[in-house]
Amino acid sequence: MHDPALREQARVGLRDGRAAVERLVRQAVADGRIAPDRDPAVETDLLLALTGFTPLLQLGVIKPEEALAALDQHLDRLFTRA
């Protein structure tokens, strides 16, 4: 990430990927699959934060099944309407 050109390329790719996830979350809200009181931007950031487990998994800080359980629990909460 010290190379400015690579840094910019990564930034643009990550920005575009985030935007795609937010579009999916917004569509799920519009379709009634996610409660309308959920903030799509916040939910997008939470999903992306939860999927940033790679270093923790690679360094043995958490186990794959623990990462999967956290993601499953968050998705269950997100897609369960009260």
N, C-alpha and C positions, 0 to 999 in steps of 0.2 A: 503494500500500500504506500510505499515511499515514492514510487514512480507516479508523477502527476497524471500521465495519460492513462495508466492502468487504474489509478484511483478514480478518475472521472468515469471510465468505462464501467467499473464496478458500481459506482454511485448511481449511474443512469439505469443500469440493469436492475439493481435493487429497488430503486424508486419505481420503475415500471412494474416490477413484480408485486410490490406492495399495492400499487394502484389496481392491479388485476384482482388481488385478494379482496380489496375493499369493494370492488364492483360486485364480486360474488356475495359478500356479506350484505351489501345493500339490496341485492336481488332477493336474497333469502328473507330479509325483512319485508320487502315488498310482497313476496309470495306468502307471507304469514308463517314462515318456518322459523323465524327468529322474532321474539317479542318486539313490538314497535318502540318500546321505551329504551331499547339498547342503542347505544351510540356506535354506528358502524365504524367510525375511525378508531375508537377505543378498542372495540372488539377485534378489529384488524391488527392493531398493535399487540394485543394480548396473544392472538394466534401466532403472530410472527415471533414474539418473545418466547412462547412455548416451543416453537420449532427450532430455536437456536440452541438446542441441546448438544450439538456436535462436540464442542470441546469437552463438555462434562462427560459425555459418553466415551470419547477417545482416551481421556485421562483416568477413566474408571471411577469418577466421582459419583456417578449414578449408573444404575443398570438400565439396559434397554427396556426392560419390563416396567421400570419405574417411570421412565419418560413416556412410554405408551399409556400407562395408567393416568398420568397427569393430563395428557392430551385428551384421552377418552372422557375423563371427568369434566374437563372444561367444555368439550363439545356437547356432552350430555346436558350441561347447564345452559349452554348457549341455545341449543335447539329444543329445549323443553319450555313450553309456554305455561305460564301460571294461570 
